[in-house]
Amino acid sequence: MQEEMVYEWLNPVYLKPDVQEQIREKFEADSEIELQGFLKVCKFTILVIILVFATLTVFVTGRPQFGSMVMALRMSPKLLCIESC
């Protein structure tokens, strides 16, 4: 992923070194984090619209002892452009 894309998608607050350190410390202490507002509102909105209207196949993967991940595959040959924001 190109660095420019990171800046286009992520809330700039989460790119600050002091915030990243706080997140690291919280994760080390609790083994989980919640990043409210992590994505920019415009990009998040587009992502939600794509997921709502896409035909998805959802499945669980991963080793149970390390936690499972929910994965979704978009079952469509169409490519959607999300560069409009």
MARMI-36899 format. One record per atom (N, C-alpha, C, O): x, y, z; residue in one letter. Coordinates in steps of 0.001 Angstrom, whole numbers, padded with zeros to 6 digits, always signed. Layout:
# MARMI-36899
XYZA/...
//
This chain:
# MARMI-36899
+000851-001177+000000M/+000000+000000+000000M/+000892+001234+000000M/+001852+001327+000765M/+000566+002151-000849Q/+001346+003370-000930Q/+001031+004282+000254Q/-000082+004291+000781Q/+002026+005033+000647E/+001883+005916+001805E/+000758+006933+001610E/+000067+007279+002568E/+000569+007411+000386E/-000487+008388+000124E/-001868+007808+000448E/-002751+008513+000936E/-002036+006519+000170M/-003329+005886+000454M/-003604+005842+001946M/-004753+005975+002369M/-002576+005661+002737V/-002749+005661+004196V/-003308+007004+004632V/-004249+007063+005423V/-002734+008073+004120Y/-003191+009407+004494Y/-004587+009708+003967Y/-005331+010469+004584Y/-004952+009112+002820E/-006286+009327+002260E/-007367+008626+003074E/-008487+009127+003172E/-007050+007485+003654W/-008044+006654+004331W/-008123+006865+005837W/-009210+006804+006410W/-006988+007114+006488L/-006970+007124+007949L/-007151+008510+008526L/-006702+009509+007963L/-007818+008544+009663N/-007965+009763+010436N/-006561+010208+010851N/-005821+009417+011436N/-006180+011452+010563P/-004825+011918+010867P/-004443+011826+012349P/-003259+011777+012684P/-005431+011802+013222V/-005156+011679+014657V/-004364+010403+014928V/-003451+010403+015753V/-004712+009309+014230Y/-004070+008021+014468Y/-002678+007922+013858Y/-001987+006925+014070Y/-002255+008929+013109L/-000920+008929+012523L/+000098+009652+013411L/+001294+009648+013119L/-000374+010262+014478K/+000531+010970+015395K/+001300+009959+016251K/+000704+009022+016782K/+002615+010139+016388P/+003434+009190+017158P/+002962+008996+018597P/+002987+007871+019096P/+002530+010063+019278D/+002092+009914+020663D/+000801+009099+020757D/+000625+008328+021701D/-000091+009262+019798V/-001325+008479+019772V/-001006+007016+019471V/-001588+006115+020075V/-000086+006779+018541Q/+000315+005408+018226Q/+000921+004714+019445Q/+000691+003525+019665Q/+001683+005445+020222E/+002273+004882+021444E/+001186+004527+022456E/+001249+003471+023085E/+000194+005397+022617Q/-000925+005112+023519Q/-001683+003861+023077Q/-002072+003034+023901Q/-001884+003737+021779I/-002582+002568+021232I/-001773+001305+021509I/-002327+000290+021931I/-000464+001367+021274R/+000417+000217+021535R/+000351-000204+022998R/+000221-001390+023302R/+000441+000763+023898E/+000391+000468+025334E/-000949-000148+025724E/-000995-001106+026496E/-002031+000398+025195K/-003370-000134+025495K/-003500-001570+024990K/-004050-002429+025679K/-002992-001824+023784F/-003078-003166+023217F/-002230-004155+024019F/-002659-005282+024267F/-001040-003739+024421E/-000188-004617+025228E/-000836-004946+026566E/-000696-006061+027068E/-001543-003983+027142A/-002176-004189+028442A/-003462-005009+028339A/-003723-005862+029188A/-004269-004754+027300D/-005605-005351+027222D/-005770-006403+026126D/-006786-007097+026088D/-004796-006527+025247S/-004859-007436+024090S/-006008-007117+023149S/-006421-007969+022362S/-006519-005918+023222E/-007546-005469+022290E/-007579-003947+022299E/-007173-003304+023268E/-008068-003391+021206I/-008212-001938+021101I/-009475-001618+020321I/-009958-002435+019537I/-009995-000445+020539E/-011131+000064+019777E/-010725+001426+019237E/-010446+002351+020000E/-010696+001538+017920L/-010247+002775+017284L/-011441+003471+016633L/-011701+003300+015442L/-012149+004246+017418Q/-013313+004963+016903Q/-012848+006049+015946Q/-011893+006773+016225Q/-013531+006154+014820G/-013175+007178+013843G/-011853+006907+013154G/-011202+007843+012689G/-011437+005644+013077F/-010144+005287+012487F/-010079+005650+011005F/-009071+006172+010527F/-011158+005369+010288L/-011216+005733+008874L/-011855+007107+008729L/-012704+007498+009531L/-011438+007836+007695K/-012084+009113+007405K/-013547+008849+007069K/-013874+007827+006467K/-014417+009760+007455V/-015856+009584+007318V/-016244+009291+005870V/-017042+008388+005617V/-015701+010025+004943C/-016050+009842+003535C/-015689+008438+003063C/-016510+007777+002427C/-014496+007977+003358K/-014052+006641+002936K/-014872+005560+003639K/-015234+004557+003023K/-015165+005759+004917F/-015967+004794+005662F/-017358+004674+005052F/-017880+003569+004904F/-017958+005807+004698T/-019292+005808+004110T/-019303+005040+002791T/-020201+004233+002550T/-018328+005281+001952I/-018237+004564+000679I/-018068+003072+000924I/-018704+002256+000258I/-017223+002716+001867L/-016997+001312+002191L/-018281+000637+002668L/-018574-000489+002267L/-019041+001310+003510V/-020312+000761+004001V/-021283+000560+002837V/-021939-000478+002751V/-021377+001529+001955I/-022279+001403+000798I/-021875+000209-000061I/-022734-000562-000488I/-020599+000051-000315I/-020129-001080-001115I/-020485-002393-000439I/-020960-003322-001091I/-020259-002473+000861L/-020544-003722+001572L/-022035-004023+001657L/-022438-005185+001599L/-022848-002995+001793V/-024290-003206+001887V/-024858-003709+000569V/-025728-004580+000556V/-024371-003165-000536F/-024949-003499-001831F/-024200-004597-002584F/-024654-005037-003640F/-023092-005030-002072A/-022327-006097-002726A/-022903-007454-002361A/-023519-007623-001309A/-022695-008404-003235T/-023037-009779-002937T/-021826-010371-002238T/-020760-010495-002841T/-021979-010733-000983L/-020840-011177-000186L/-020987-012629+000232L/-022089-013120+000481L/-019861-013291+000302T/-019782-014596+000931T/-018974-014386+002199T/-017825-013951+002136T/-019554-014685+003335V/-018897-014448+004623V/-018531-015795+005241V/-019334-016728+005238V/-017312-015888+005769F/-016876-017113+006419F/-015905-016788+007547F/-015323-015705+007599F/-015747-017737+008433V/-014836-017583+009573V/-013581-018377+009269V/-013651-019507+008784V/-012439-017783+009556T/-011163-018439+009298T/-010216-018188+010461T/-010470-017314+011290T/-009168-018918+010528G/-008174-018740+011582G/-008183-019879+012566G/-009127-020667+012628G/-007116-019954+013335R/-007003-021007+014335R/-007698-020561+015618R/-007423-019472+016121R/-008584-021381+016147P/-009370-020987+017325P/-008519-020535+018508P/-008914-019624+019236P/-007357-021155+018710Q/-006550-020787+019868Q/-005960-019381+019733Q/-005534-018791+020725Q/-005933-018845+018512F/-005415-017496+018307F/-006517-016500+017961F/-006244-015333+017684F/-007747-016962+017979G/-008865-016106+017620G/-009200-016258+016149G/-008318-016434+015309G/-010448-016189+015862S/-010904-016335+014487S/-011138-014970+013870S/-011340-013979+014571S/-011108-014937+012556M/-011386-013711+011829M/-012594-013961+010943M/-012744-015040+010368M/-013450-012963+010837V/-014557-013050+009900V/-014076-012425+008605V/-013609-011286+008586V/-014196-013179+007524M/-013742-012715+006223M/-014941-012587+005298M/-015924-013314+005442M/-014861-011675+004359A/-015923-011517+003374A/-015299-011394+001995A/-014339-010650+001799A/-015848-012123+001053L/-015413-012043-000326L/-016536-011470-001165L/-017677-011923-001073L/-016230-010501-001964R/-017227-009922-002854R/-017298-010808-004087R/-016299-011006-004778R/-018464-011329-004356M/-018653-012252-005469M/-019210-011504-006673M/-020374-011681-007035M/-018389-010676-007286S/-018816-009925-008454S/-017589-009584-009286S/-016537-009268-008729S/-017704-009643-010598P/-016564-009292-011434P/-016344-007790-011545P/-015301-007358-012037P/-017298-006991-011100K/-017181-005543-011219K/-016185-004997-010193K/-016150-005439-009045K/-015391-004045-010624L/-014487-003352-009713L/-015093-001996-009389L/-015573-001292-010277L/-015068-001640-008132L/-015628-000357-007727L/-014511+000620-007409L/-013534+000263-006750L/-014652+001819-007864C/-013652+002851-007605C/-014057+003601-006352C/-015182+004090-006250C/-013141+003695-005394I/-013444+004433-004163I/-012462+005582-003991I/-012102+005955-002874I/-012046+006124-005105E/-011099+007239-005105E/-011800+008596-005129E/-011132+009626-005209E/-013120+008618-005062S/-013854+009867-005277S/-013810+010833-004104S/-014205+011988-004263S/-013355+010417-002956C/-013320+011314-001799C/-012041+012111-001764C/-011842+012918-000856C/
//
